[in-house]
Amino acid sequence: MFRKLFAIAVFALLSMPAFGANGSGQNSDLTLLTLTAAGASTVNSPDQINATGRCAQVGINLTTMTTAAIVVTVQGKDASGTYYTLLASASISSTGFTLMTICPGSPTTTNVSAALPLPRTWRVSATITGASAAATGKISASVIQ
């Protein structure tokens, strides 16, 4: 009887999902911001709630840049509601793909990667500058356990 109960308990435990960044125990991919001919402004993504992800790779995919430059900042949010910078990109003024990484143990490289854990609450902020600026593209992230 004990063996049967033990086997059932072990099976149930192994069948339960672990809870990860998206609550499912798996890595998750997120679209954080979609820019459509965005003019000079600062645009913030909604707050992202991180259950147990340790790392994030933030991809900046710009398809059109007309007299524009963009700086993307990954921000954490503390318990008081104050945002703080985890990592900021260099100013980007051409089309293409830029990857930023936040992960403990990664090298710390200015504008590229930070050896920090991903906090519970975080977001991205995109600051677009330039006379008659127009930026089109997507900013997405992969949250990694």
C-alpha atoms as one frame of an Amber mdcrd trajectory, in Angstrom:
protein
   0.000   0.000   0.000   2.776   2.432   0.968   4.663   1.740  -2.282   1.549
   2.436  -4.323   0.891   5.742  -2.540   4.542   6.688  -2.848   4.516   5.944
  -6.595   1.349   8.017  -7.064   2.852  10.921  -5.110   6.086  10.818  -7.121
   4.157  10.662 -10.402   1.999  13.631  -9.384   5.055  15.638  -8.331   6.909
  14.934 -11.569   3.820  15.807 -13.605   3.490  19.275 -12.063   4.887  22.120
 -14.163   7.653  24.259 -12.769   6.765  27.917 -12.802   9.019  29.986 -15.001
   9.047  33.498 -16.390   5.668  32.951 -18.013   4.274  30.758 -15.241   4.602
  27.607 -17.354   8.103  26.461 -16.458   9.434  27.324 -19.905  11.333  30.150
 -21.515   9.029  32.794 -22.943   9.130  35.111 -25.942   7.472  38.516 -25.628
   6.762  41.390 -27.995   7.323  44.436 -25.797   6.909  47.381 -28.194   5.807
  47.804 -31.790   6.935  51.061 -33.367   5.105  52.298 -36.469   6.658  55.475
 -37.896   7.168  56.607 -34.307   8.244  60.232 -34.011  10.460  61.874 -31.411
   9.175  60.610 -28.067   9.747  58.164 -25.240   7.630  55.007 -25.351   7.443
  52.528 -22.457   6.325  48.921 -22.592   3.860  47.711 -19.980   5.470  46.334
 -16.826   6.535  42.727 -17.289   6.104  40.380 -14.325   8.896  37.843 -14.082
   8.006  34.731 -12.067  11.375  32.920 -12.060  13.330  33.908 -15.170  16.983
  34.676 -14.488  17.922  36.245 -17.815  16.509  38.248 -20.695  17.701  38.772
 -24.230  16.134  41.900 -25.672  16.046  42.151 -29.447  15.697  45.493 -31.222
  14.621  44.926 -34.831  14.396  48.223 -36.717  13.055  48.083 -40.260  12.761
  51.812 -41.090  14.731  54.715 -39.640  14.112  58.150 -41.134  16.253  60.908
 -39.575  15.825  59.088 -36.274  17.998  57.704 -33.530  16.758  55.385 -30.780
  18.086  54.376 -27.369  16.457  51.349 -25.752  16.724  51.008 -21.982  15.840
  47.909 -19.962  14.563  49.041 -16.580  13.820  47.281 -13.319  11.151  48.545
 -10.921  11.666  48.563  -7.163   9.042  48.081  -4.451   8.406  51.846  -4.240
   7.519  51.994  -7.951  10.763  53.667  -9.026  12.323  52.528 -12.316  16.097
  52.058 -12.541  18.375  51.254 -15.480  19.654  47.714 -15.909  21.115  48.236
 -19.388  20.855  50.891 -22.113  21.736  50.465 -25.769  23.983  52.798 -27.681
  22.177  55.274 -29.924  20.960  53.340 -32.982  20.370  55.300 -36.188  20.186
  52.597 -38.854  18.019  49.607 -39.616  18.991  46.139 -38.458  18.959  43.890
 -35.408  20.617  44.662 -32.060  20.711  42.209 -29.150  21.065  43.164 -25.482
  21.573  40.530 -22.747  20.878  40.702 -19.016  22.039  37.584 -17.199  24.099
  36.728 -14.111  27.479  35.419 -15.214  27.424  37.105 -18.609  30.199  39.569
 -19.348  29.458  43.194 -18.566  29.863  45.089 -21.833  28.647  48.685 -22.099
  25.445  48.955 -24.178  25.449  45.194 -24.891  25.243  43.040 -21.763  24.929
  43.262 -17.982  25.806  40.596 -15.412  22.598  41.150 -13.438  19.569  38.984
 -12.670  16.255  39.938 -14.247  14.128  41.542 -11.503  10.534  40.603 -10.682
   9.103  43.711 -12.419  10.771  45.190 -15.485  10.053  47.009 -18.750  11.756
  48.535 -21.772  11.779  52.205 -22.646  12.548  53.494 -26.147  13.623  57.108
 -26.595  13.408  58.288 -30.206  15.088  61.546 -31.225  15.611  63.478 -34.435
  13.984  66.209 -36.495  11.051  64.664 -38.394  12.002  61.310 -36.856  10.188
  58.153 -37.940  11.166  54.763 -36.530   9.488  51.460 -37.399  10.294  48.102
 -35.830   9.747  45.781 -32.892  11.393  45.351 -29.536  10.997  41.848 -28.145
  12.494  39.706 -25.427  13.219  36.110 -24.581  13.034  35.480 -20.852  15.262
  32.546 -19.961  15.200  30.410 -16.842
